[in-house]
Amino acid sequence: MAAQPEWLAQVPTDKRLPDGARPLFTGCGTSFHAAMTGGEAVQALELVLAPKRDADVLVLVSHEGATELTLEAARIWPGPKWLVTGKADGPIAELCDEVIVCTPAIEESWCHTASYTCAVAAIAALRGDDISWLPAAVEDALAADLPVVGEQERFLVAGAGRELPTAHEAVLKLREGAWVAAEAYETEQLMHGYFAAIDESVRAFVLDGRRAAEAVAGLEALCQVTLVPTRHPVVDIVLFQRLAVTIADARGRNPDRIRRDDPRWADAAQRSRSL
């Protein structure tokens, strides 16, 4: 996590998506959340189930370059394919026209942090955005004060528009790293009935943006809530990465192995692969 400024400074910026091309982004898990920041995105399984899409180029995101469903999506896509990854070679790379290696190494922690922010930065660079300011901004985010968290085991993160991928990735980090029950919501959707299951056992965060103030006002009547300022998905996620580690440390949990160092959870993961 602390290496992110250094890794982000090495994200390649020399490639651009073709002018006028309509990209579609895909991936699984953390990589899908990174894919969501690029624009039109679909989870890899959904693309496999319905491969006919109104797009010109498929941008696949897979840190280790071998994610099974992302590979299947690459195989069925009939047009140009680009890959954002941490490895220059691998089964997905072999199928792609362009490969963007966005990290200097494969991240060792299974609760991916630097590989996520580097993938998001690489996608932004592919679209022509200036990413040179991101390493310094993330360094500041790593040193910023954290919101206070109590003993809650339930967490809620809401966001809309560009902030929605951050809400989903934040929840995944909290679940993987701190083993707490966490849910992500689109800000407007949150206010349509979901308040009924919220009480003081929930710790809530709302990413600033459209309708965020109204969501915070409603949540304040029910639970502890923080309005989170937003700048960029690469910067905004750092708070939640740090929260996951802080909660894990306070509760004696290992954030790096996403609970698979326990035989029960390792068995669950293995069963889901074999079905």
C-alpha positions as CSV (number, residue, x, y, z in Angstrom):
1,M,0.0,0.0,0.0
2,A,2.8,2.4,0.9
3,A,4.5,1.7,-2.4
4,Q,1.7,3.2,-4.4
5,P,3.3,6.6,-5.2
6,E,6.4,4.9,-6.5
7,W,4.5,2.4,-8.5
8,L,2.1,5.1,-9.9
9,A,5.1,7.1,-11.1
10,Q,6.0,4.2,-13.4
11,V,2.6,3.7,-15.0
12,P,3.2,3.9,-18.8
13,T,1.7,6.9,-20.6
14,D,2.8,6.3,-24.2
15,K,-0.3,4.6,-25.6
16,R,-3.7,5.9,-26.4
17,L,-6.9,4.2,-27.4
18,P,-7.6,4.6,-31.2
19,D,-9.2,8.0,-32.0
20,G,-12.9,7.7,-32.3
21,A,-13.0,4.1,-31.0
22,R,-15.8,3.0,-28.6
23,P,-14.0,1.1,-25.9
24,L,-15.6,-1.5,-23.6
25,F,-13.9,-2.4,-20.4
26,T,-14.1,-5.7,-18.6
27,G,-12.6,-7.7,-15.7
28,C,-13.4,-9.6,-12.5
29,G,-13.3,-8.5,-8.9
30,T,-10.9,-5.7,-8.2
31,S,-10.0,-5.6,-11.9
32,F,-13.7,-5.1,-12.8
33,H,-13.8,-2.1,-10.4
34,A,-10.8,-0.7,-12.2
35,A,-12.5,-1.4,-15.5
36,M,-15.5,0.6,-14.4
37,T,-13.4,3.8,-14.1
38,G,-12.8,3.7,-17.9
39,G,-16.4,4.3,-19.0
40,E,-18.6,1.6,-20.5
41,A,-17.8,-1.5,-18.5
42,V,-19.2,-5.0,-18.1
43,Q,-18.2,-7.8,-15.7
44,A,-16.4,-10.5,-17.6
45,L,-19.1,-13.2,-16.9
46,E,-21.8,-10.9,-18.2
47,L,-19.8,-10.3,-21.4
48,V,-19.4,-14.1,-21.9
49,L,-23.2,-14.5,-21.4
50,A,-24.0,-11.7,-23.8
51,P,-21.0,-11.0,-26.1
52,K,-22.7,-8.8,-28.7
53,R,-21.9,-5.3,-27.6
54,D,-21.9,-1.9,-29.3
55,A,-18.1,-1.3,-29.0
56,D,-15.0,-1.2,-31.2
57,V,-12.2,-2.3,-28.9
58,L,-12.3,-4.5,-25.7
59,V,-10.0,-3.4,-22.9
60,L,-9.4,-6.3,-20.5
61,V,-8.1,-5.8,-17.0
62,S,-6.3,-8.7,-15.2
63,H,-3.4,-8.1,-12.8
64,E,-1.9,-11.6,-13.3
65,G,-3.1,-11.9,-16.8
66,A,-4.8,-15.3,-16.4
67,T,-8.2,-14.6,-14.8
68,E,-10.4,-17.5,-16.1
69,L,-13.6,-15.5,-17.0
70,T,-11.6,-12.6,-18.4
71,L,-9.7,-15.0,-20.6
72,E,-13.0,-16.5,-21.8
73,A,-14.2,-13.0,-22.6
74,A,-11.0,-12.3,-24.6
75,R,-11.5,-15.6,-26.6
76,I,-15.1,-14.7,-27.6
77,W,-14.5,-11.0,-28.5
78,P,-14.2,-10.8,-32.3
79,G,-12.5,-7.4,-32.5
80,P,-9.4,-5.7,-31.3
81,K,-8.3,-6.4,-27.7
82,W,-6.1,-4.5,-25.3
83,L,-4.9,-5.7,-21.9
84,V,-4.1,-3.7,-18.8
85,T,-2.0,-6.1,-16.5
86,G,1.0,-6.6,-14.3
87,K,2.6,-9.2,-16.6
88,A,3.8,-8.8,-20.2
89,D,3.0,-12.4,-21.0
90,G,0.3,-14.9,-20.2
91,P,-2.8,-16.5,-21.8
92,I,-4.8,-13.2,-22.0
93,A,-1.8,-11.3,-23.4
94,E,-1.4,-13.9,-26.2
95,L,-4.8,-12.9,-27.5
96,C,-4.4,-9.2,-27.3
97,D,-3.2,-6.6,-29.8
98,E,-1.8,-4.3,-27.2
99,V,-0.5,-5.1,-23.7
100,I,0.0,-2.3,-21.1
101,V,2.0,-3.5,-18.1
102,C,1.0,-1.0,-15.4
103,T,3.0,-2.3,-12.4
104,P,6.7,-3.0,-11.9
105,A,5.9,-6.3,-10.1
106,I,3.0,-8.6,-9.3
107,E,1.5,-7.5,-6.0
108,E,2.1,-10.1,-3.2
109,S,-0.9,-9.2,-1.1
110,W,-4.1,-10.8,-2.2
111,C,-6.0,-7.7,-1.0
112,H,-4.8,-5.8,-4.0
113,T,-4.1,-2.1,-3.5
114,A,-1.2,-0.8,-5.7
115,S,-2.3,-3.0,-8.6
116,Y,-5.7,-1.5,-8.5
117,T,-4.6,2.1,-8.5
118,C,-2.0,1.5,-11.2
119,A,-4.6,-0.1,-13.4
120,V,-7.0,2.8,-12.9
121,A,-4.1,5.2,-13.7
122,A,-3.2,3.2,-16.8
123,I,-6.8,3.3,-18.0
124,A,-6.9,7.1,-17.5
125,A,-3.7,7.4,-19.5
126,L,-5.1,5.3,-22.3
127,R,-7.9,7.9,-22.5
128,G,-5.5,10.8,-22.7
129,D,-5.7,12.0,-19.1
130,D,-2.8,13.6,-17.3
131,I,-1.8,11.2,-14.5
132,S,1.5,12.9,-13.5
133,W,-0.1,14.4,-10.4
134,L,-1.4,11.2,-9.0
135,P,1.7,9.9,-7.2
136,A,2.0,13.1,-5.1
137,A,-1.8,13.1,-4.4
138,V,-1.7,9.5,-3.2
139,E,1.3,10.2,-1.0
140,D,-0.8,13.0,0.7
141,A,-3.7,10.6,1.0
142,L,-1.5,8.0,2.7
143,A,-0.5,10.6,5.3
144,A,-4.0,12.2,5.9
145,D,-6.0,11.7,9.0
146,L,-8.5,8.8,9.0
147,P,-12.1,9.0,10.0
148,V,-12.8,7.4,13.4
149,V,-14.3,3.9,13.3
150,G,-15.9,2.2,16.3
151,E,-16.6,-1.5,16.8
152,Q,-19.2,-1.7,14.0
153,E,-19.1,-4.9,12.0
154,R,-21.4,-3.5,9.2
155,F,-20.2,-0.9,6.8
156,L,-21.8,1.0,3.9
157,V,-20.2,3.0,1.1
158,A,-22.2,5.0,-1.4
159,G,-21.2,6.9,-4.5
160,A,-22.5,7.9,-7.9
161,G,-21.0,8.5,-11.3
162,R,-17.3,8.5,-11.3
163,E,-17.4,7.7,-7.6
164,L,-19.4,4.4,-7.9
165,P,-16.4,2.2,-8.8
166,T,-14.7,3.6,-5.7
167,A,-17.7,2.6,-3.5
168,H,-17.5,-1.0,-4.9
169,E,-13.7,-1.3,-4.5
170,A,-13.9,0.3,-1.0
171,V,-16.4,-2.4,0.1
172,L,-14.3,-5.2,-1.4
173,K,-11.2,-3.9,0.6
174,L,-13.2,-3.8,3.8
175,R,-14.5,-7.3,3.3
176,E,-11.2,-8.8,2.1
177,G,-8.9,-7.0,4.4
178,A,-10.9,-6.5,7.6
179,W,-13.5,-9.3,7.2
180,V,-16.4,-7.0,8.0
181,A,-19.8,-7.0,6.3
182,A,-19.8,-4.1,3.9
183,E,-22.2,-3.0,1.1
184,A,-21.8,-0.6,-1.8
185,Y,-24.7,1.5,-3.1
186,E,-25.4,4.0,-5.8
187,T,-26.2,7.1,-3.9
188,E,-29.7,7.7,-5.2
189,Q,-30.6,4.0,-5.0
190,L,-29.6,4.0,-1.3
191,M,-32.4,6.4,-0.5
192,H,-35.1,4.2,-2.0
193,G,-35.9,1.8,0.8
194,Y,-32.5,0.7,1.9
195,F,-32.5,2.9,5.1
196,A,-34.9,0.4,6.7
197,A,-32.0,-2.0,7.5
198,I,-29.6,0.7,8.7
199,D,-29.1,1.4,12.4
200,E,-26.3,2.4,14.8
201,S,-24.6,-0.9,14.1
202,V,-23.6,0.5,10.6
203,R,-20.6,2.7,9.9
204,A,-21.4,4.7,6.7
205,F,-19.4,6.6,4.2
206,V,-20.7,8.7,1.3
207,L,-18.4,9.8,-1.5
208,D,-19.1,13.5,-2.3
209,G,-21.0,14.2,-5.5
210,R,-24.6,14.5,-6.7
211,R,-27.2,13.7,-4.0
212,A,-24.4,13.0,-1.4
213,A,-25.6,15.7,1.0
214,E,-29.1,14.3,1.0
215,A,-27.8,10.8,1.6
216,V,-25.7,12.0,4.5
217,A,-28.6,13.9,6.0
218,G,-30.7,10.8,6.1
219,L,-27.9,8.5,7.4
220,E,-27.1,10.9,10.2
221,A,-30.5,10.1,11.7
222,L,-29.6,6.4,11.8
223,C,-25.8,5.8,12.2
224,Q,-22.4,7.3,12.2
225,V,-21.6,8.7,8.7
226,T,-18.8,10.5,7.0
227,L,-18.9,12.6,3.8
228,V,-15.8,11.7,1.9
229,P,-14.3,14.4,-0.4
230,T,-13.4,13.2,-3.9
231,R,-10.7,14.0,-6.4
232,H,-10.0,11.0,-8.5
233,P,-10.6,7.2,-8.2
234,V,-6.9,6.6,-7.7
235,V,-6.7,9.0,-4.8
236,D,-10.2,8.4,-3.2
237,I,-9.7,4.7,-2.7
238,V,-6.6,5.1,-0.5
239,L,-8.7,6.1,2.5
240,F,-10.6,2.8,2.4
241,Q,-7.4,0.8,1.8
242,R,-6.0,2.3,5.0
243,L,-9.2,1.8,6.9
244,A,-9.2,-1.9,6.0
245,V,-5.7,-2.2,7.4
246,T,-6.4,-0.2,10.5
247,I,-9.5,-2.2,11.3
248,A,-7.7,-5.4,10.6
249,D,-4.8,-4.4,12.9
250,A,-7.2,-3.4,15.7
251,R,-9.1,-6.6,15.5
252,G,-6.1,-9.0,15.1
253,R,-6.9,-9.9,11.5
254,N,-4.4,-10.5,8.6
255,P,-5.5,-8.2,5.7
256,D,-3.1,-9.7,3.1
257,R,-4.4,-13.3,2.7
258,I,-8.1,-12.4,2.5
259,R,-8.9,-15.0,5.1
260,R,-7.7,-17.9,3.0
261,D,-5.0,-18.7,5.6
262,D,-7.9,-20.3,7.5
263,P,-8.7,-23.8,6.1
264,R,-12.5,-23.1,6.1
265,W,-12.2,-20.1,3.9
266,A,-9.5,-21.7,1.7
267,D,-11.9,-24.6,1.2
268,A,-14.7,-22.3,0.2
269,A,-12.5,-20.6,-2.4
270,Q,-11.3,-23.9,-3.7
271,R,-14.9,-25.3,-4.0
272,S,-16.0,-22.2,-5.9
273,R,-13.2,-22.8,-8.4
274,S,-14.1,-26.5,-9.0
275,L,-17.8,-26.1,-9.5
